Amino acid sequence: MVEKKTQKTTENISTKLRLVIKSGKFTIGYNTTNKSLKEGECKIIIVASNCPSTRRLELEYLAMLNKCSIHHFFGNNSELGLACGKNFRCCCIGIIDPGDSDILNFLKK
């Protein structure tokens, strides 16, 4: 029962991420997400489950300083890249402007 709910949540996040990719502004990757966090542009960060702990902790610390929310994606970095419609792996995504998507309200629940 729990697996079904997490799979459904992951599918919802994936569809909302694709809408952000089409209509909003975002950064893919650790370096660009880190830079946009330091500039205070990010609204939410999505981190893959197999992101290295030092990177994850640094992103969480910067998100706390900038009052930005952070969400831990249930899949690994390959699945996070595919959820964005990209054919490469990425450990984190920073959403600057969600566009037509309501991902901010969805993830803050």
PEDA-V338291 format. One record per helix or strand of 3 or more residues. SS is the DSSP state (hx for helix, st for strand). FROM is the first residue (numbers start at 1). TO is the last residue. If there is no record, write none. Layout:
SS/FROM/TO ; SS/FROM/TO
//
This chain:
hx/2/23 ; st/25/28 ; hx/30/39 ; st/44/47 ; hx/53/65 ; st/69/72 ; hx/77/83 ; st/92/97 ; hx/103/107
//
